[in-house]
Amino acid sequence: MNETIRLPWIDTVKGLGILLVFLGHSSIPVAHSIYMFHMPLFYILCGLCWDTNKYISLPFRSYWKKKFRSYIIPYLKISIVCLLLYGVLYNGITMGINDAYWTKLAKYILGLFVFSRGTTEWMPRCSPIWFLTCIFFAEIMLYFVRKQSTYKQVVLILLSALLGYVFSLAVKLPMNIENVRR
């Protein structure tokens, strides 16, 4: 059985990253500076923890199922709870059941299950979980990139970074796919 080896410094940096996310969402004066690096930090850590020997030998279907259970299932569970508690119940109580309520509820449903935008405009009080859909697609992409030769890996990474940048300027793809380049 494969035993996971934990590196204390990675756990420490993850903890600091979580603290930075919290501080970045606060109104402290340096919050804008934190936004420059706190999410790339999580992507770097995910990449460092990605076990090539463990994952590259898996057939894509098995890998996809594993990552779906790790990221998308928790995303859906949290989304549904937030949608029911805030989108349906809280908004129903505070707004009443009217056209504005149904419009907002429809936008939340679209936001959670299509866009995963990471804003409270599109997600009912669970906007930070956008990262789960984004890292899911990033790890799917990493699986395909790591199956290539070193030269092709570099080309694919540069191409995805360029396409991600171009898409992020004008197009919002479902489930934060354009943010995978980060």
N, C-alpha and C positions, 0 to 999 in steps of 0.2 A: 504494500500500500504506500502511495506517495505521501510523505509527510511534508507539510508546508513549513518552510523555514521563515521565521519572522525576523526582520532586521529592525532593531529598536530605533535606529535613526530615521527609517522610513515612516514608522508609526508616529514618531515625534513630529516630522515634517507634515504628515497628514493632519495631525492635531493642530499644528500652527496654521495650516491651510484652512481648516474649518473655522478657526478663530478669525482669520483674515476675512473669510466670507461674511461672518457675523459683523465684523467691524466695517467691512465695505458697504454693508447694507444699512449702516447706522448713519447718523448725521455728523460724525466727527470730521474735522477739517481735512484730514488726509485720506478720506474715503475714496476720492477720485484717483489717488495714487495707487491705492490697493488694487483697483480695477485693472491696472496695467499688467499685473502678474499673477493674481491669485488663481484664476482659472487655468492659465497655461501650466501653473505649478501642478494642478491635479492631473492634467494630461501627461505631463512628464512622469509623475509618479505612477500613473497607470501603465505607461510604456515601460518603465523600469521593472514593474511587477509582472509584466506579461511574460510568461514562461514559454519560450519558443519550443523547447523540447516537449513540453506537455501538450501544447495546442497545435503545432504544425503537423503532427502525425494524425490528428483527428480528421475524419472526413468532415467536409463542410457542414453537412446536415447535423451532425453531433455537436460541432462547435457552435453553430447557430442556436440550437436548442439550449445549450448550456448558457450562452450569453443572454438569450431571451429570458430564461428563468432568473438569471442574476440581475438583470436591469429592467426589462420591460414589465415583468410580472409585478415587482415592487412599485414601479411607476404607475401601473394601472390600479393597483390596490390603493395607493395613497391618493391618486387622482379621484377615484370613485368616492372615497370617504370624504374628501374635501368638497367634491361636487355636491354630495348629498347634504353634508352639514352646512356648508356656506352657500353654495349656489342655489340649492333648493330650499332648505329650511330657513336659514338666516335671511336670505333675500326675500323669501316669501313672507316672513314676519315683518321685516322692515319696509319693504316696498309694496307689499300687497300683491295679489295675483292680477296683473294687468299686462298690457302690451309691452311695457318696458321690462317687466320681469321675464317674460317669455323671450324677448330679444336678448337680454343679458344671459339667460340660461342657455340659449342656442349658441351664443358666442363662446361661453365657457366650454360647452360640449365640443364645439369645433376646435377651440384652442387646445383642449386636453388630448383629443384623439386624432387630430390632424396636425396642428401647428406646433404645439408644445413650446410656445413663444417665450416663456420665462418672464412674463409680466402679469401683474394682477388684472390687467385689462382682459387677458385671454385665459387666465388660470385662476380658479377660485381659492385664493390664499394658500397655494402650494407651488408658486412660481419657481422656487429654487430647484424643484425636481426636474426641470428641463435638462439638466446635466445628464440624467440617466438615459434619456433617448439619444442624446448626442454622443455619449461615450459608447453606447451600444453600436452605433453606426461607425464610430471611429475604430472600435475593436474588430468589427467585421471587415473594414477596409484594411486594417493591419494584418489580418489573417491572409488576405489575398496578396498584399504587398510582400509579406515575409516568404511567400511561396515562390517568389521570383529571384532571379540572379541579382547580385549587388547593383549592377548597372541599372537594371530595370527598376529596382527598388527606388533608387535615387530619382529616376525619371518620373515614376509614378507619384512619389512624394511631392516633387516640384510641380507636376501637372495638377495634382489635387489641391495644392496650396494656391496656385494661380486660379483655378476654376472656383475654388471656395471664395477667394477674394472677390472675383468678378461677380459671382452670384450674390454675395453679401451686400454688394452695392445696390442691386436693383431687384433681386428676386429672393423671396423667402420660400424655401423648399419645406415640405412636410417634415416634422419631427427633428428640426434643427440640422438636417443633413448638410446644409451649407457651412455650418460651424465646425464640421469634422476637421477642417484644415488646421484648426488651432492646435 
